[in-house]
């Protein structure tokens, strides 16, 4: 199994089984939404795309952000803690985020596509091993705006180690999340839209025993949870 790392802005170059990594926070929030009973999540690149899908899908809820900030027209932000408190039972969700969903939408060269974060790490490994790909490409979506993307690189490194059959101590990988450029923002009071509990939840490794595979259906990217 060969591993390749691609920055989010070059997601279109990723091939083979493509793992789109967004620890802070899109694919942590998506996992929380499924734990809360959401049926499926449609991934889009723009706010306009999200609004159009809501008009087409009666009862769909919109969640996400632009530049890390909540969108007034959306039902939920990109906060996993907020999603954890919401009633999402049997709801169709539409998710738009600056990094994660954009990376997924643009990974058009993928043979198979899956979203990843630490809260679904082992489920992600199990799903990929079941596919038995020759090439695994990690799209590091946090690599934008000059940020170091350590939160996503650490997750990719951990997943690669597990896919090689290793059993690394997760603590150093999770420490990289908290020390990353993005992670440090959660400790700064001026960033009220980034609650500290969000990063605590994002670092709760294997909180959910599912994977987040993504398929193309009717012209849309659709994520549904896959259990053991």
C-alpha positions in Angstrom: 0.0 0.0 0.0 1.5 3.3 -1.1 0.8 6.6 0.7 0.6 10.0 -0.9 -0.1 13.4 0.8 -1.7 16.2 -1.2 -2.6 19.7 0.1 -6.3 20.6 0.0 -5.7 23.1 -2.8 -4.5 20.3 -5.0 -7.3 17.8 -4.1 -7.9 17.3 -7.8 -4.4 15.6 -8.1 -5.3 12.9 -5.6 -5.8 9.4 -7.0 -6.6 5.9 -5.8 -8.4 5.7 -2.6 -8.6 9.4 -1.4 -8.9 10.1 2.3 -10.1 13.7 2.8 -8.9 14.7 6.3 -10.5 17.5 8.2 -10.1 17.2 12.0 -11.0 20.8 12.8 -13.8 20.5 12.2 -15.8 19.4 9.3 -15.5 15.6 9.5 -15.5 15.6 13.3 -18.8 17.5 13.1 -20.1 15.1 10.4 -19.4 12.1 12.6 -21.2 13.8 15.5 -24.2 14.4 13.2 -24.5 10.7 12.3 -24.2 9.8 16.0 -27.2 12.1 16.5 -29.3 10.2 14.0 -28.7 12.1 10.7 -29.5 10.0 7.7 -27.0 11.4 5.2 -24.9 14.4 4.5 -24.6 16.1 1.1 -21.3 17.8 0.7 -21.1 21.0 -1.3 -18.5 23.7 -2.1 -20.5 26.9 -1.8 -23.1 28.5 0.3 -25.2 28.9 -2.9 -25.0 25.2 -3.6 -26.2 24.5 0.0 -29.1 26.9 -0.3 -30.2 25.4 -3.6 -30.1 21.9 -2.2 -32.3 22.9 0.8 -34.9 24.2 -1.7 -34.8 20.8 -3.4 -34.8 18.6 -0.3 -37.7 19.4 2.0 -36.6 19.4 5.6 -32.8 19.4 4.9 -30.7 21.2 7.5 -27.7 23.2 6.5 -24.5 23.2 8.5 -21.1 24.7 8.0 -19.1 27.9 7.9 -17.3 30.4 5.7 -13.8 31.3 6.9 -14.5 29.6 10.2 -17.5 31.9 10.9 -21.2 30.7 11.1 -23.4 31.4 8.1 -26.6 33.3 9.0 -28.8 31.3 6.6 -27.6 27.9 8.0 -29.2 25.9 10.7 -26.0 24.9 12.4 -22.4 26.1 12.3 -19.4 23.8 12.0 -19.2 23.1 15.7 -19.3 19.4 16.7 -20.5 20.4 20.2 -23.4 22.3 18.6 -24.2 19.3 16.4 -24.1 17.0 19.5 -26.8 19.1 21.1 -29.1 19.3 18.1 -32.0 17.0 17.2 -30.8 15.5 14.0 -32.8 12.2 14.0 -33.4 11.0 10.4 -32.5 14.4 9.0 -30.8 15.0 5.7 -27.9 17.4 6.2 -26.1 19.7 3.7 -22.6 20.6 4.8 -20.4 23.4 3.4 -17.0 24.2 4.9 -14.0 26.2 3.7 -11.6 23.2 3.8 -13.2 19.8 4.3 -16.2 19.7 1.9 -14.3 21.7 -0.7 -11.5 19.1 -0.6 -14.0 16.3 -1.1 -15.8 18.1 -3.9 -12.6 18.7 -5.8 -11.1 15.2 -5.3 -12.5 14.2 -8.7 -9.6 11.8 -9.5 -10.6 9.4 -6.7 -11.4 5.7 -7.3 -12.9 5.7 -3.8 -13.5 8.6 -1.5 -13.7 8.7 2.3 -13.7 11.5 4.9 -11.5 11.2 8.0 -10.9 12.6 11.5 -9.6 11.2 14.7 -13.1 10.5 16.1 -13.6 7.8 13.4 -9.9 6.8 13.0 -10.3 3.0 13.5 -13.5 2.8 11.5 -11.6 4.6 8.7 -8.7 2.2 8.8 -11.1 -0.8 8.8 -12.9 0.6 5.7 -9.7 1.2 3.8 -8.3 -2.2 4.6 -11.5 -3.7 3.3 -11.0 -1.9 0.0 -7.4 -3.1 -0.2 -6.2 -0.2 -2.4 -2.7 0.0 -4.0 -2.6 3.8 -3.4 -4.0 5.9 -0.5 -3.9 9.6 -1.1 -4.5 11.8 2.0 -5.9 15.3 1.2 -4.7 17.6 3.9 -7.6 20.1 3.8 -6.2 22.4 6.6 -3.3 23.4 4.4 -4.6 26.8 3.4 -4.2 30.5 4.4 -0.6 29.8 5.4 -1.5 27.4 8.2 0.7 24.5 9.1 -2.2 21.9 8.9 -0.6 19.8 11.6 -4.0 18.8 12.9 -4.7 17.0 9.6 -1.2 15.9 8.9 -1.1 14.2 12.3 -4.3 12.4 11.5 -3.0 11.2 8.2 0.3 10.0 9.8 -1.7 8.1 12.4 -4.0 6.5 9.9 -1.0 5.5 7.7 0.7 3.9 10.7 -2.4 1.9 11.5 -2.8 0.9 7.9 0.8 -0.5 8.0 -0.3 -2.6 11.0 1.4 -0.5 13.6 -0.2 0.4 17.0 1.2 3.8 17.8 0.4 5.7 20.9 -2.2 8.3 19.8 -1.2 10.9 22.4 1.7 12.5 20.4 -0.6 12.7 17.4 -3.4 14.4 19.4 -0.9 16.8 20.9 0.0 17.9 17.4 -3.7 18.8 16.9 -3.7 21.1 19.9 -0.4 22.7 19.0 -1.3 23.3 15.3 -2.0 26.7 14.0 -5.7 25.9 13.9 -5.7 24.2 17.2 -4.2 27.1 19.1 -7.1 29.3 18.0 -9.5 27.4 20.2 -7.7 28.6 23.3 -8.0 32.3 22.4 -11.0 34.1 23.8 -11.3 36.5 20.8 -12.3 33.5 18.7 -15.7 32.9 20.3 -16.9 31.0 17.3 -14.3 28.3 18.1 -15.3 26.9 21.5 -12.6 25.0 23.4 -14.9 22.0 23.8 -14.8 21.5 20.0 -11.2 20.6 20.0 -11.7 18.4 23.1 -14.3 16.4 21.1 -12.1 16.4 18.0 -9.3 14.7 20.0 -11.6 12.0 21.4 -10.0 9.3 19.3 -12.3 6.5 18.1 -15.3 8.1 19.8 -17.4 6.5 17.0 -17.0 3.1 15.5 -18.0 4.1 12.0 -16.3 5.2 8.7 -17.5 8.1 6.5 -17.4 6.9 2.9 -18.6 9.3 0.3 -20.3 8.3 -3.0 -21.5 10.3 -6.0 -25.2 10.0 -6.5 -27.5 12.1 -8.8 -24.7 14.6 -9.3 -24.1 15.1 -5.6 -21.5 13.9 -3.1 -23.3 11.8 -0.4 -21.8 10.7 2.9 -23.4 7.9 4.9 -21.9 6.1 7.9 -20.5 2.6 7.5 -20.4 0.4 10.6 -18.4 -2.7 11.4 
